[in-house]
Amino acid sequence: MKKLIATAILALAVPGIASAAMSKKCEEYYSAVDAMIEQAAKNESVKAQLDAMKTQMDASKQQMSAQPEASQNMVCEQGMKSLDQTKAAMGVK
């Protein structure tokens, strides 16, 4: 279960996508991912892995904010769908 949580959250980081501002859709996506990371961090056995993922997410946010809004929206919409699927698989609302 620990590896499932860590893998799921890592998969949600939007890697490879590098506007000075974050679109509203991406703000919502990253807020949802941050909340999921915080919830998972309550499990001490995965906390170290989650700290590393949080660093990756911060880098992802910076890269994403450099993209045009249309690109941000497309990628973050896909990310939100993945997040919803992950939550459903884990039984999290």
C-alpha positions in Angstrom: 0.0 0.0 0.0 2.9 2.4 0.8 4.4 1.9 -2.6 1.0 2.3 -4.3 0.4 5.7 -2.6 3.9 6.9 -3.5 3.7 5.6 -7.1 0.3 7.1 -7.6 1.4 10.5 -6.4 4.6 10.5 -8.4 2.6 9.6 -11.5 0.5 12.7 -10.9 3.5 15.0 -11.1 3.3 16.5 -14.6 6.8 15.9 -15.8 8.3 16.9 -19.1 6.2 20.0 -19.5 8.2 23.1 -18.9 3.2 32.5 -18.9 4.3 33.8 -15.8 1.1 32.8 -14.1 -0.6 29.5 -13.3 -4.0 29.0 -14.9 -7.0 28.5 -12.6 -7.3 24.8 -13.8 -3.7 24.2 -12.8 -4.1 25.9 -9.5 -7.0 23.6 -8.7 -5.0 20.6 -9.9 -1.9 21.4 -7.8 -4.0 22.2 -4.8 -5.7 18.8 -5.1 -2.3 17.0 -5.4 -0.9 18.9 -2.5 -3.9 17.9 -0.4 -3.4 14.3 -1.4 0.3 14.4 -0.5 -0.5 15.9 2.9 -3.1 13.2 3.6 -0.6 10.5 2.5 2.2 12.1 4.6 0.3 11.1 7.8 1.7 7.6 7.1 5.2 7.9 8.5 6.5 5.0 6.4 6.1 7.0 3.2 6.8 10.5 4.5 10.4 10.6 3.1 9.3 9.5 -0.4 6.5 12.1 -0.3 9.0 14.8 0.7 11.0 14.0 -2.5 7.8 14.1 -4.5 6.8 17.4 -3.1 10.1 18.8 -4.4 9.4 17.4 -7.8 5.9 18.9 -7.7 7.3 22.3 -6.9 9.6 22.0 -9.9 6.7 20.9 -12.0 4.7 24.0 -10.9 7.5 26.3 -12.0 7.8 24.6 -15.4 4.1 24.6 -15.9 3.8 28.3 -15.1 6.2 29.0 -18.0 3.7 27.5 -20.5 0.9 29.3 -22.3 -2.5 29.0 -20.6 -4.0 26.7 -23.2 -1.2 24.2 -22.7 -1.5 24.5 -18.9 -5.2 23.8 -19.1 -4.8 20.8 -21.3 -2.1 19.2 -19.2 -3.7 20.0 -15.8 -7.1 18.7 -17.0 -5.4 15.4 -17.9 -3.6 15.5 -14.5 -6.9 16.0 -12.7 -8.5 13.0 -14.5 -5.6 10.9 -13.4 -5.9 12.2 -9.8 -9.6 11.4 -9.8 -8.8 7.8 -11.0 -6.1 7.4 -8.4 -8.4 8.6 -5.6 -11.1 6.2 -6.8 -8.7 3.3 -6.9 -7.6 4.2 -3.4 -11.1 4.8 -2.0 -10.3 8.4 -1.3 -12.9 11.2 -1.9 
